[in-house]
Amino acid sequence: MANENPDTDFGAILAEFEQAQSAAGGSDPKPGERISGRILRIGNESTFVDVGAKSDAVVATAELLDDEGELTAAVGDTVEGMISGRDEASGCLLLRVRPGAGSGLSHGDTELALEEVAQAHAHGIPVEGTVRAALKGGVEVEVSGLRGFCPISQLDTAYVEDAEGYVGQRLSFAVRSFERAGRGGRPNLVLSRRELLEAEERKRREEALARLKPGAVVHGKVTSVTGYGAFVDLGGVEGLLHVSEMAHGRVEDPAELVQEGDELDVKVLTIEEREGRDGKRPTQRISLSLRALLADPWEEIGQRFAVGSTVDGRVMRLEPFGAFVRIAPGVEGLVHVSELAADRHVSHPREVVELGQDVKVRILDVDAERKRISLSLAAAQRAGEADGGRAEAAAADAGGGLGSGLGSLAQAFEKADKKG
């Protein structure tokens, strides 16, 4: 066969291949076109990719290396990139996987770099660049040997006070504007990192919203804690965990239960879409619940607390009509103002107890269905006094027996002395 003859002219083989590709209707992609292909061979400097066209594509192997210099792809893997032109020497298409990476294929080739950036600008393709210096109002970025400028307002999604920390970093940028010959004959290249970051945030938000449904249980991370609850990042979108949904009982301070950085599972209650203001896109308000995933302490309340028993509690709230006492996590009972003292009239609970005070209360009634427990501080005091009285009586009896015994013993000794 012709292709087995080592003396066969390479040009004839190439011509035969191109003819077959042309007959099959194959055509080469144009510069700026996004395309994917399968890696055929990886060399030290160049990697060849089958893109399904008449010609194979070649990409600089440096573009397939990570920050540690390790290959991120292997033969047979699929890669995606942008066609930046054609190598006149080999006839192969030039493929850029990471536009602006400054690969060996375009090193020192200003025209190729200009064409690459122009194509990236025209087709909205990000480029990679290295931040070289912090300037007034922004940073200087080198993209394939070209000098570009990124305003400080476009460097990040958050406010950047000092850009020095970005110097030396290799980052991805969107090309906001580009002129081949700007002021002084130099290319005018303006970049934005913020556009890419916001696009990534929108994508993550859309993906998160697509999987969030009312009733779903999701994992999240607490981003901030306020007096009315906590905001939880659900992977691209935030939801509000209101203080009323943190526990079955009353929560005075959300910071007592969750802290910024905590990871937890929450249940999605509702997703409400709100109209955007000033022409902005609609936003979603997501309500979350931690309480819905916790066991209800009232389910077995009758078995845990029997009517007539005395239990320990802590005063949580004071109202004109009585004091609320927590007797278990998530379980509060009411001590009516009439049950606060046994020996006097009480006008307000603060005359007898104070917030945070530990007390003993007697359980008067349990209504598990309505989640209400009636308590009495006075009954507990009376029970304590009764127990104390019985203890004193028992001690007195014991003391009286001992005294009469000693008296009899003394009398016996006295009688013995007289006889003696």
C-alpha positions as CSV (number, residue, x, y, z in Angstrom):
1,M,0.0,0.0,0.0
2,A,1.1,3.5,-0.7
3,N,1.1,4.6,2.9
4,E,3.4,1.7,3.9
5,N,6.1,2.8,1.4
6,P,8.7,4.8,3.4
7,D,9.8,6.5,0.1
8,T,6.3,7.8,-0.6
9,D,6.3,11.5,-1.0
10,F,4.7,13.2,2.0
11,G,3.2,15.9,-0.2
12,A,1.3,13.3,-2.2
13,I,-0.1,11.7,0.9
14,L,-1.2,15.1,2.2
15,A,-2.8,16.0,-1.1
16,E,-4.6,12.7,-1.1
17,F,-5.8,13.2,2.4
18,E,-7.1,16.7,1.7
19,Q,-8.8,15.5,-1.4
20,A,-10.6,12.8,0.5
21,Q,-11.6,15.3,3.2
22,S,-12.9,17.7,0.5
23,A,-14.9,14.9,-1.1
24,A,-16.4,14.1,2.3
25,G,-17.6,17.7,2.6
26,G,-15.2,18.7,5.4
27,S,-14.1,22.3,5.8
28,D,-11.8,24.1,8.2
29,P,-13.3,26.4,10.9
30,K,-12.7,30.1,10.7
31,P,-10.6,32.2,13.1
32,G,-12.6,33.1,16.2
33,E,-14.8,30.0,15.9
34,R,-15.2,27.9,19.1
35,I,-14.5,24.2,18.5
36,S,-13.8,21.0,20.4
37,G,-11.6,18.1,19.4
38,R,-9.9,14.9,20.6
39,I,-6.2,15.0,21.5
40,L,-4.1,12.8,19.1
41,R,-0.6,13.4,20.4
42,I,1.1,15.4,23.2
43,G,4.6,16.7,22.6
44,N,6.9,18.8,24.7
45,E,5.9,22.0,22.9
46,S,2.9,21.2,20.7
47,T,-0.2,19.0,21.0
48,F,-2.2,17.8,18.0
49,V,-6.0,17.7,18.1
50,D,-8.5,16.1,15.8
51,V,-11.2,18.8,15.3
52,G,-13.1,16.9,12.5
53,A,-11.8,19.3,9.8
54,K,-9.6,18.9,6.8
55,S,-6.6,19.9,9.0
56,D,-5.7,18.9,12.5
57,A,-5.3,21.7,15.0
58,V,-2.2,22.3,17.1
59,V,-2.2,23.8,20.6
60,A,0.7,24.8,22.7
61,T,1.3,22.1,25.3
62,A,1.9,24.9,27.8
63,E,-1.8,25.7,27.6
64,L,-2.6,22.3,29.0
65,L,-0.4,22.7,32.1
66,D,-1.7,23.8,35.5
67,D,0.1,26.2,37.9
68,E,2.4,23.4,39.1
69,G,3.4,22.5,35.5
70,E,1.4,19.3,35.5
71,L,-0.6,18.2,32.4
72,T,-4.3,18.6,32.8
73,A,-5.3,16.4,29.8
74,A,-4.2,13.1,28.1
75,V,-4.4,11.5,24.7
76,G,-8.0,10.8,23.9
77,D,-9.4,13.6,26.0
78,T,-11.6,16.2,24.5
79,V,-10.5,19.9,24.7
80,E,-12.4,23.0,23.6
81,G,-10.9,26.3,22.4
82,M,-10.8,29.0,19.8
83,I,-9.3,28.9,16.4
84,S,-6.8,31.8,16.2
85,G,-5.4,31.2,12.7
86,R,-3.3,28.8,10.7
87,D,0.4,27.8,11.0
88,E,1.8,28.5,7.5
89,A,4.7,26.1,8.0
90,S,2.7,23.0,8.8
91,G,-0.7,24.0,7.5
92,C,-2.3,23.1,10.9
93,L,-5.0,25.2,12.5
94,L,-3.9,27.1,15.6
95,L,-6.1,26.3,18.6
96,R,-6.1,28.3,21.7
97,V,-7.5,26.6,24.8
98,R,-6.6,29.4,27.1
99,P,-6.6,32.7,25.0
100,G,-4.1,35.1,26.3
101,A,-2.0,32.5,28.1
102,G,1.1,33.6,26.2
103,S,1.9,30.1,24.9
104,G,5.0,29.2,22.9
105,L,3.0,29.3,19.6
106,S,2.5,33.0,19.8
107,H,5.4,34.1,21.8
108,G,6.9,37.3,20.3
109,D,4.3,37.2,17.5
110,T,2.5,40.6,18.0
111,E,0.3,40.2,15.0
112,L,-1.0,36.8,16.2
113,A,-1.5,38.2,19.7
114,L,-3.5,41.2,18.2
115,E,-5.6,38.8,16.1
116,E,-6.2,36.6,19.1
117,V,-7.4,39.4,21.3
118,A,-9.5,40.9,18.5
119,Q,-11.2,37.5,18.1
120,A,-11.7,37.2,21.8
121,H,-13.3,40.6,21.9
122,A,-15.5,39.9,18.9
123,H,-16.8,36.6,20.2
124,G,-16.9,37.3,24.0
125,I,-14.2,34.8,24.8
126,P,-12.2,35.3,28.1
127,V,-8.4,35.8,27.9
128,E,-5.8,35.1,30.5
129,G,-3.3,37.7,31.7
130,T,-0.8,38.4,34.4
131,V,-1.2,41.4,36.6
132,R,2.2,43.3,36.2
133,A,1.7,46.5,38.3
134,A,-0.8,48.5,40.3
135,L,-1.5,51.8,38.6
136,K,-3.7,54.8,39.5
137,G,-7.2,53.6,39.2
138,G,-6.5,50.1,38.2
139,V,-3.8,47.5,37.2
140,E,-1.6,46.8,34.2
141,V,-2.2,43.3,32.7
142,E,0.0,41.5,30.2
143,V,-2.0,39.4,27.7
144,S,0.2,37.5,25.2
145,G,2.8,40.2,25.3
146,L,0.3,43.0,25.0
147,R,-0.3,45.6,27.7
148,G,-3.8,46.0,28.9
149,F,-5.6,47.9,31.6
150,C,-8.2,46.7,34.1
151,P,-10.0,49.5,36.1
152,I,-10.0,48.8,39.8
153,S,-13.8,48.8,39.8
154,Q,-13.6,45.8,37.3
155,L,-11.0,43.9,39.3
156,D,-13.4,42.1,41.6
157,T,-17.1,42.0,42.5
158,A,-16.3,43.6,45.9
159,Y,-14.6,46.9,46.5
160,V,-10.9,46.8,46.1
161,E,-9.0,49.3,48.2
162,D,-5.5,48.2,47.4
163,A,-4.7,46.4,44.1
164,E,-1.1,45.5,45.1
165,G,-2.3,42.2,46.4
166,Y,-3.2,41.2,42.8
167,V,0.2,41.9,41.3
168,G,1.8,38.7,40.0
169,Q,-1.4,36.8,39.8
170,R,-2.5,35.1,36.6
171,L,-6.3,35.7,36.1
172,S,-9.0,35.5,33.5
173,F,-10.5,38.6,32.0
174,A,-13.2,39.7,29.6
175,V,-12.1,42.1,26.8
176,R,-14.3,45.2,27.3
177,S,-12.8,47.2,24.5
178,F,-10.0,46.8,22.0
179,E,-8.3,48.9,19.4
180,R,-5.3,47.6,17.4
181,A,-3.8,51.1,17.2
182,G,-4.8,53.3,20.1
183,R,-3.2,56.5,21.4
184,G,0.5,56.7,20.5
185,G,0.1,53.8,18.1
186,R,-0.2,51.3,20.9
187,P,-3.0,48.8,21.2
188,N,-5.8,50.0,23.5
189,L,-6.9,47.0,25.5
190,V,-9.3,47.4,28.4
191,L,-10.2,44.3,30.5
192,S,-12.7,43.3,33.2
193,R,-12.4,40.5,35.6
194,R,-15.7,41.5,37.3
195,E,-17.8,40.6,34.3
196,L,-16.5,37.1,34.4
197,L,-17.0,36.7,38.1
198,E,-20.6,38.1,37.9
199,A,-21.3,35.7,35.0
200,E,-20.0,32.8,37.1
201,E,-22.2,33.9,40.0
202,R,-25.3,34.1,37.7
203,K,-24.6,30.6,36.4
204,R,-24.2,29.2,39.9
205,R,-27.3,31.0,41.0
206,E,-29.3,29.6,38.0
207,E,-28.0,26.1,38.7
208,A,-28.8,26.4,42.4
209,L,-32.3,27.7,41.7
210,A,-32.9,24.8,39.3
211,R,-32.3,22.2,42.0
212,L,-34.1,24.1,44.8
213,K,-37.7,23.2,45.4
214,P,-40.0,23.8,48.4
215,G,-39.6,20.8,50.7
216,A,-36.0,20.0,49.5
217,V,-33.4,19.5,52.2
218,V,-30.1,21.1,51.2
219,H,-26.6,21.7,52.7
220,G,-25.5,25.3,53.2
221,K,-23.0,27.5,54.9
222,V,-23.9,30.4,57.2
223,T,-22.6,33.7,55.6
224,S,-23.9,36.2,58.2
225,V,-25.9,36.3,61.4
226,T,-28.3,39.2,62.2
227,G,-30.8,39.9,65.0
228,Y,-33.7,38.4,62.9
229,G,-31.9,35.3,61.6
230,A,-29.1,34.0,59.5
231,F,-28.2,34.0,55.8
232,V,-27.2,30.7,54.3
233,D,-25.2,30.2,51.1
234,L,-26.7,27.2,49.2
235,G,-24.1,27.1,46.5
236,G,-24.6,30.2,44.4
237,V,-27.8,31.6,46.0
238,E,-28.6,32.7,49.6
239,G,-31.6,31.9,51.7
240,L,-32.9,33.4,54.9
241,L,-33.1,31.2,58.0
242,H,-35.4,33.3,60.1
243,V,-35.1,33.2,63.9
244,S,-38.5,31.7,64.2
245,E,-37.4,28.7,62.1
246,M,-34.2,28.0,64.1
247,A,-35.7,25.9,66.9
248,H,-39.0,24.7,68.3
249,G,-38.7,27.1,71.3
250,R,-38.2,30.8,71.4
251,V,-34.8,32.1,70.3
252,E,-33.7,35.4,71.7
253,D,-30.4,35.7,70.0
254,P,-29.7,33.7,66.7
255,A,-25.9,33.9,67.5
256,E,-26.6,31.5,70.3
257,L,-27.4,28.7,67.8
258,V,-25.4,29.5,64.7
259,Q,-22.2,31.3,63.8
260,E,-20.7,32.6,60.5
261,G,-19.0,29.8,58.7
262,D,-21.2,27.0,60.2
263,E,-22.3,24.3,57.8
264,L,-25.8,22.8,58.3
265,D,-28.7,21.1,56.6
266,V,-31.8,23.2,56.1
267,K,-35.2,22.7,54.6
268,V,-36.5,24.9,51.8
269,L,-39.9,26.4,52.8
270,T,-40.7,28.8,50.0
271,I,-39.2,30.5,47.0
272,E,-40.7,33.8,46.1
273,E,-39.8,35.8,43.1
274,R,-39.6,39.6,43.5
275,E,-39.6,42.2,40.8
276,G,-36.2,43.8,40.2
277,R,-35.9,47.5,40.9
278,D,-34.6,50.1,38.4
279,G,-34.7,47.7,35.5
280,K,-32.8,45.0,37.3
281,R,-33.5,41.3,36.9
282,P,-36.1,39.7,39.3
283,T,-34.7,38.3,42.5
284,Q,-35.8,35.2,44.5
285,R,-36.4,35.2,48.2
286,I,-35.7,31.8,49.7
287,S,-37.1,31.0,53.2
288,L,-35.3,28.2,55.1
289,S,-36.0,26.2,58.2
290,L,-33.8,24.3,60.6
291,R,-36.7,23.6,63.0
292,A,-38.4,21.5,60.4
293,L,-35.5,19.0,60.6
294,L,-35.5,18.8,64.4
295,A,-37.6,16.4,66.5
296,D,-40.6,18.1,68.1
297,P,-40.0,18.1,71.9
298,W,-43.8,18.3,72.4
299,E,-44.4,14.9,70.9
300,E,-43.7,13.0,74.1
301,I,-44.2,15.8,76.5
302,G,-46.9,14.0,78.6
303,Q,-44.5,11.1,79.3
304,R,-41.6,13.4,80.2
305,F,-43.5,15.7,82.5
306,A,-46.2,14.4,84.8
307,V,-48.8,16.7,86.4
308,G,-47.9,17.3,90.0
309,S,-44.2,16.8,89.6
310,T,-41.6,19.5,90.4
311,V,-39.0,20.4,87.8
312,D,-36.1,22.8,87.3
313,G,-36.5,25.7,84.9
314,R,-35.2,29.1,83.8
315,V,-37.2,32.3,83.5
316,M,-37.1,33.3,79.8
317,R,-39.8,36.1,79.5
318,L,-41.7,38.4,81.8
319,E,-45.2,39.6,80.9
320,P,-47.7,41.5,83.0
321,F,-49.8,38.3,83.2
322,G,-47.0,35.9,84.2
323,A,-43.6,34.5,83.6
324,F,-42.5,32.0,80.9
325,V,-40.2,29.4,82.2
326,R,-38.2,27.0,80.0
327,I,-38.2,23.5,81.5
328,A,-36.5,21.7,78.5
329,P,-35.0,22.8,75.2
330,G,-37.9,24.0,73.0
331,V,-40.4,23.7,75.9
332,E,-41.7,26.7,77.8
333,G,-44.5,26.8,80.3
334,L,-46.4,29.8,81.8
335,V,-46.4,30.6,85.5
336,H,-49.5,32.8,85.9
337,V,-49.1,35.9,88.0
338,S,-51.4,34.3,90.6
339,E,-49.1,31.3,90.9
340,L,-45.9,33.2,91.6
341,A,-46.1,33.6,95.3
342,A,-48.0,31.6,98.0
343,D,-48.3,34.3,100.7
344,R,-48.9,37.6,98.9
345,H,-50.5,39.4,96.0
346,V,-48.2,39.9,93.0
347,S,-48.9,42.8,90.6
348,H,-46.0,42.0,88.1
349,P,-43.7,39.0,87.8
350,R,-40.6,41.1,88.3
351,E,-41.6,41.5,91.9
352,V,-40.8,37.8,92.4
353,V,-38.4,36.6,89.6
354,E,-36.0,38.1,87.1
355,L,-34.9,37.1,83.6
356,G,-32.4,34.2,83.5
357,Q,-33.2,33.1,87.1
358,D,-33.2,29.4,87.8
359,V,-36.3,28.3,89.6
360,K,-38.3,25.2,90.7
361,V,-41.8,24.9,89.4
362,R,-44.7,22.5,89.9
363,I,-46.5,21.2,86.8
364,L,-50.2,22.0,87.1
365,D,-51.5,21.0,83.6
366,V,-50.1,19.7,80.2
367,D,-51.9,20.4,76.9
368,A,-49.7,18.7,74.3
369,E,-52.0,19.4,71.4
370,R,-52.0,23.1,72.0
371,K,-48.4,23.0,73.2
372,R,-49.2,24.7,76.6
373,I,-48.0,23.9,80.1
374,S,-49.3,25.6,83.2
375,L,-46.7,25.9,86.0
376,S,-46.7,27.1,89.6
377,L,-43.9,28.7,91.5
378,A,-46.1,29.0,94.6
379,A,-47.0,25.3,94.6
380,A,-43.4,24.3,94.3
381,Q,-42.5,26.6,97.2
382,R,-45.3,25.1,99.4
383,A,-44.2,21.6,98.5
384,G,-40.6,22.6,99.4
385,E,-41.8,24.1,102.7
386,A,-43.9,21.0,103.5
387,D,-41.0,18.7,102.7
388,G,-38.8,21.0,104.9
389,G,-41.4,20.8,107.7
390,R,-41.6,17.1,107.6
391,A,-37.8,16.9,107.7
392,E,-37.7,19.2,110.7
393,A,-40.4,17.2,112.5
394,A,-38.4,14.0,111.8
395,A,-35.3,15.7,113.2
396,A,-37.2,16.8,116.2
397,D,-38.5,13.4,116.9
398,A,-35.1,12.0,116.6
399,G,-33.7,14.6,118.9
400,G,-36.5,14.1,121.5
401,G,-35.8,10.4,121.7
402,L,-32.2,10.9,122.2
403,G,-32.9,13.5,124.9
404,S,-35.2,11.3,126.9
405,G,-32.8,8.5,126.6
406,L,-30.0,10.6,128.0
407,G,-32.3,11.7,130.8
408,S,-33.1,8.1,131.8
409,L,-29.4,7.3,131.7
410,A,-28.7,10.2,134.0
411,Q,-31.4,9.2,136.4
412,A,-30.0,5.7,136.5
413,F,-26.6,7.0,137.4
414,E,-28.1,9.2,140.1
415,K,-29.9,6.3,141.6
416,A,-26.8,4.2,141.6
417,D,-24.9,6.9,143.4
418,K,-27.5,7.1,146.2
419,K,-27.4,3.4,146.7
420,G,-23.7,3.5,146.8
